[in-house]
Amino acid sequence: MSNLQLLLLFFSAFFGGTAVFLFKGGNHKLLKIVLAFSGAYLFGITVLHLIPDAYHGNDNLVGVFILIGFIFQIVLEQFSDGIEHGHIHKHGHDHAAFPFGIMVSLCLHAFLEGMPIAEGHQHELVFGIALHHIPASFALGSVLIAHHQSKGRIVFFIVLFALMAPAGYLLSNALSNGGIGNLQQYFNRIMGVVIGIFLHISTTILFESSADHKFNLRKMIAVLLGIGIALAGFLL
């Protein structure tokens, strides 16, 4: 993986988060289109590349770990309020306290998302994760503003979030190369957890990308384009 791709992962999240200082109001149509596209693209990459690769080792328990990852993401969202989907939820209680649950669960989610990149699908996954992190980071910045955090603290936590996916890649690369103990033999199971997370995130984005679960024309085009690009990359 090149340094340019690592920088793309970092700056997509960084600029997505800091853009919250430039855009006001709750109507961000372009971000919703990007979210629908990235969800479809991640779903295509997961089905076409990650799942087949995870079963190459003939480990029959990979499916169990995919289910674990799926359920684990459900648990994470109990603390993150669905920020991974680019959603901003407004609550009636006091927003003065720092949202530790959201920050920790979102960082863990981004860290795990960076892990599959070490398996050879850098171009496809870097692009998909980078797009996915733009609305997620924007939502994070919006939540931090709602919790009355200072501008300096908001930038700091956005930078921290932006570093998580590259850090996940570095750990995953060490695991796949056998650089950390004997964990390489469990790498496909670790990837199973990540696949479960990807499946939950991407399908949730697709089902919740519009009110009342109805796609408008623009979002339908974005979804078809995301799946089409993933399929073209697989076939070509």
Beta strands, then each sheet from edge to edge (+ up, - down):
end
